[in-house]
Amino acid sequence: MTSYSPGGSLRTLRLSNAAAVLRTVTEAGPLHRAEIARRVELSRTTVTTITRELIEGGVLVESLDDDRGPEVDGRAGGHLMLTPTAAWAGGVNMTLDGVAARVHDLAGGELGTAQRELAPTDDGGRRAELATEALDEALERAGGHRDRLLAVGVGLPGQIDPSEGVVHGALDDQPWHGMNALDVMSNRLGVPVLVENNVRLETLAECRWGDARDVENLIYVHISSGLAIGIVIAGQLHRGADGGAGEFGHVSIDIEGPACRCGNRGCLVLKAGGSAVGRHLRDVLGDSAKLSDIVAASAAGNRAVRNVLADVGGVVGRELASVCNLLNPELVVVGGQTASAGDVLLEPLREALVRHTLAPRGAPKVIPSLLPAGADAGAWGAIALVLASVYSSPTALERLLELGAASVERRVHSS
């Protein structure tokens, strides 16, 4: 989707102003036009024109029955609020072993969910097929179809430049490697699609629904089968020059260490990734133990498991300290399946950060993620990505107005 840009056409300026008004109403709740004008620093006349279009488009609704009184600034006091059902947002997230799909309204309210398991042998085409099935099931549970969707956010492992949609990555044997996920999913779904790395989607979910709300500088750490970080700088998600930011697991911690499949030596993932943890515990839990088994054994008090997880926390914390020394975040959120073991991993991580971070006020606060485990965490972030697109893309706002008008027409016909 195209983005708003300074110095653009009058149409772009009009849509940019409309996006600012819509964002203000969405975030602040019912507001009178005079208050909206103050907050977005536009004239009352301009705001009146914009809100009329948003009301006619079914995106905003006006209520005169408000407990704040009939007048604001001495004028008639109609309060404007978002129409959550004007359009829906779809979110799909694929991990190596599962796909989760969600459908929400414009206010973020959940309407329907579905999940599918993925087999290691499933190629990119099969994964796209199962993702589409899951989304359609979520839509069915919500009581609608794809034509209600503003867009669908799609999360995938790998290095992804959202503008081109091609999945690259450190490991060329991953199912989506080299595929244009944007084209594949757009052709399947027939609606606008936004693609993003799934750990960055988890980061967006933390910023919208987690304890990272209103945090301007954040590091989100995902510890599971692999390791990656999401970075928020000055309130903006950082993707890097072409979508390659955040490959934390392939930071080399030992240049003389064992070779990694990525081509480097001594990568962090070889010490702290899921496969490495499983190898360390093979004699304790057997060859077939999964990360879920390891976390359960830790919760049951298995001393060997807890010691290995503590080692993981320590080594991740030491390397994370270098990231914090470069970026100086105010908060670190730790998620992923391995991290769900809790303080047995988090306390050594915190201790390493305190010891090795050089920030003037010391190490940042470290908290666990409260998002659901597995693919669903990224699906929440995919919803956040779609909802935020209205404020950054004139194409998305124009589609929202079209869907809102169709929603008004449906209500008229059904009444």
N, C-alpha and C positions, 0 to 999 in steps of 0.2 A: 504494500500500500504506500502511496505517496505521503509525504509529510508536509506540515506547514513550514513555510520558509519566509524570512523577512524580505520585504520588498517585492512580494509576489503580486498577483493580480487582485483586483477588487473582490472577485469571487473567493479567492483564498483568504483574503483579509476578513471577509464576512464570515466564512466558515471558522476561521481561527477565533474570532470574537464569540461566535456561537458555542464553540468548544469550551472557551473560558467560562461562559455563563453556565453551561451544562455541568461542568466540573464543580463550580461553586455551589450550585443547587444540590448536586449529588452528595457532596462532602459535608455541607453545612445544614442540610435539611430544609424544610419549607422556609422560603424567604420572600419578602416583598421586593418588588422591582427596585425601589429606592436603595434597599440594602444590597441587592445584587450589584447595582451601578457603583456603589461605594467600594465594594470588594474587588470588582474587576477593573475599576478605574475607567469606566466608559460613561458616556452621557446617559441621562435617563431616557432620552428619545431613542438612542441607539439600542439600549437594553429593551425598551418596549417593542421595537421592531423585531429584534432577535427572538424575544420570548413569544411574540405572536406567531412567528414561523414555527417555533418548537412546539407550541400548543397545537397549531393546525396540523403539524406532523405527528401528533400523538405522543411526543416524547416527554412533554411536560403537561401537567394538569394544574388548574387554578382552583384554589379553595378559599371561599369567603368565610368559612366556619372555622375560625382559629382562635384559640384562647388568649392570643396576644392582643386582642382588641380589633375593632373595625377600622382603625386608621393607623397609618405610619407616616410620620412627617406631615401630618395634617391632611393626607390624601387618602382616598379609598384604599382599603387594605387587603387586596387579594394576595394570597400567599401561593407561591409556585413550588411544586414538588415534582420529583421524577416519577414517570410512569414505568414501573419496573417491568411490566409485561409488553412494552412496546417492541422489544426484540429479546432474543435469547443469545447467550454465549455458550459455545461448545469448547470442551477441553479434552484432549487425548494425550496420554503420556505412555511411551513405550520404554520399558527397561529390557534387559536381556532375557528375562523370564516371564514378563507379564505386561499387560496393557490395561490401563484404567481410563474410563471415559466419564465425563460429567457434562451436565447441562444446567445452567443457572440463569436467573433473570438478571436484569440490568443492575439491580441493587445487590447482586451477589447471592441471592437466595437460591438454595439448591432445589432443583426440579426433578432430576433423575440421574441415576448412576448405573454403571455396568462395568464388568471386568472380564478379561479373558486371560487364560494362561498361554504362554508362548514356549515352544520347545526350542532347544539349542539349535536344532536343524532347520528351523523355519527361516526361509530367506526373506529379503525385504518385501517381495510381493505378497507373500503369505502374511507377513506381519501387518502390511497395509490393509489386507483383506479383513483380518481379525479386528484391527482397530476400527474399521468402518462398521463392522457388525456390532461392536461394543457401543459405538456412538449412536447407531440407529436404535439399539435397545434402550439406551438412556433417553433418547428422544421419545420413544414409545411410552416409556414410563412417565415422561413429562406431559404426554398427551399432545404431541405435535410432530412436525416433520422438519426436514432440513431447511425448508423455505422460511422458517422462523429465525434462523441463525444469522446473527450479525457477522460472525466469523467463527472459525475453529482454530484454536491454538493447538499445535502438535509438538510434543517434546520427544527428543531422541538422544541417545548417547552419541558422543562424538563432537568434533569441532564443526560448527555450523555458522556460516554467514547468513543471517536471516534474509538478506536482500536477494541472494542467488539461490539459496535452499539446498546446495550440495553438501552432503555429509562427508567430511574428511575425518581424520583422527589418527591417533598414534598407532592403532592396530588395524591393519588392512583386512583382517579376517572377520571383522564384525559385519553383521548382516546388511546394514545400511551403507557401508563404506562405498563412496564413489557415486551413490545414487542421488538424484535430485528429488529429495523428499517433498519439496514444495510442489513440483510438477506432479509427482505421483499422487499425493493426497488431494491436490486441487482437482485433478482429473477424476478421481474417485468420488469426491464429495460434491462437486459442482457448486461450492460456495467459497467465499474468500478464506484462505488458509494462511496462518502465521506459524512458521517453524522456529524452534529454538532448542538449544541444548537443555537436557532435562534437569541438570543441576542448577542452571540459571533460572529455570522455571520454579524450582524449589525455593530459590532465593526470592523471587517475586512473591511467592505464596507467603513467605515469612514477612515480607514487607507489607503485605495487605492484610493478612489475617493473624499473623503470629506476634511474638513479642518484639519484633523489629519494626513495628509501626512507628513512623516519625523518626526513625534512626537515619541520619544522613550519611554515615560512613560505617559500612558493615562488611564483615567477612562471614560467609556461610560456608561451612565445611561439611562435605558429604563423605562419610566413611562407610564403605560397604565392600562389595566385590572389588571396586576400584576406589580411587580417591580423587576428588575434584573440589574446587572452591568457586563460589559465586561472589562477585565483588560489586559493592555499591559505593560510589564515590560522589559526594555532594548530592546525594539523593538520586543519582542516575546509575542504572545497571551498566557495568563496564563489560564490553564484549571483546575489546581489543580491535586491532586494525581490520581483521577479517574473520572474527568469530573464534579465535584460538585461545582467548584468555581462560585461565582457570585450570590448566592441566597440572594440578598439584601432585597427582600420583606419579608423574613422570619427571619430577625434580630429582636429579641425581644426588643421593646422600653419600655415595661411596664410588668415586670414579674408578676404583680398582675392583669394584664389586661384580657380581654375576651379570651376565648379559640379559637385557630385557627384550621382549618381543618388539618394543618400539624402536630398537636400535641403539639406545643408550645403555649405560652400565650403572648398576647399583641404584635403580629407581626406588623411590619411596614405596611404591605399590608392591615391590618384591619383599618388603619388610612388614608392611601394614595392611596390604590388601587381603581380601577374603581368602584367596588361595593360599597365601603365605600363612595366615592364621591357622587354616585347616591343616597345613603341613606340619606346623609346630605341634599340633594336638592330635596327630594321626595315632600315636601310640596310646593316647588317652581316650579318644572318642571314636576311633576307627576311620577307615578310608572314606566312608560315605557321609560323614557329618557335614551338614549344611550350616550356614551362618545362623539360621534360626535355632539349630540344635546347640550351637556354641553359646548363643545368648541365653538359652534356657538352662544350660549347664552352669553358666555363671550365676544366674539367679538362684539356682539350687545350692550354691555354695561350693562348687568344684574348685578347689584351690589352684590346681594346675591351669585351668581355664582362666581363672581370674588373674593369675600372674601374667599369662600371655597377653591378655587384654590390657593390663596395666602397662606392659612394655609397649604395646601399640599406642596407647595414650601418650606415653613419654616421648616416643620418637616423632609422632605427629606434632606434639606440642613444640618440640625443638625446631622442627622445620617451619611450623606455623609462626614461630617467633620472628623468623627472617621476613616472612610476608608482612607481619605487623610492623616490623621496623621500617619497611619500605612504604607502607600505606597508612599506618597510624589509625586503625579503625577504633570506634568507640565501643563496638560490641562484636563478639564472635558467637555465632549460633552453630551448634554441632548437630548434624542429623545423619541419617543413613542407618542401615540395619545393624552394623557393628556398634554404632554409637548408642543404639537403644539398650545396650548393656548398662548404661547409666554411669554412676559415680566411679565404678571400678575402672573405667576408662577415662572419664572426664577429670577426676582429681589429679592423676598424673599429668594429664594434658595441661591443666591449669598451673600446676607447679612448674612445669617446663616453661610455660609462657612467662610466669613471674620471674623466673631465673634469667631468661635470655632476652626479654623485651626491654628496649632502651627508651621508650617514650617518656616524656617529662612527667606524666602522671602515672607511670607504671603500666602494667599489662592491662589490656581491655577486659571487661567483664565477659565471662564465658557462660553460656546457658545452653541447655539441651533444646532441640527442636521439639515442639509439641504437635507437629504435623503427623498424619498417619504414615505408617511405614509402607515401603514398596512403591509401586507406580502411582498410587493415588496422590502422593505428595506433589508430584510434578503436574498431575491433572488439575489440582487446585491452582497451581501457578499458571497453567495454560489459560484458565478462566481469567485470572488477573491480567494476563497479557492481552486478551481480547477486550476486556472492559477498558483498559488503559488506552487502547488503540484509538478510541473515539476522540481523545484529547490530543492526539498527535498526528492523526491522518484525516485529511479532508474527505478522502474516499470512504473511510469508515463512517464518518458523520453523515455523508450523503446517503449511504446505505441505511443507516439508522433511521433517517427521516423517511425513506421509502418504506421500511418495515413498520415504522410507527403509523404511517398513513394507512397501510394495509390492516394494521391492528384495529385502528379506529373504524375502518369499513367493516371488519368482521363483527365488531361490537354492535354497530348500527344494524347489520343484517340479522343478528341474533336476538335483538331486542323486539 
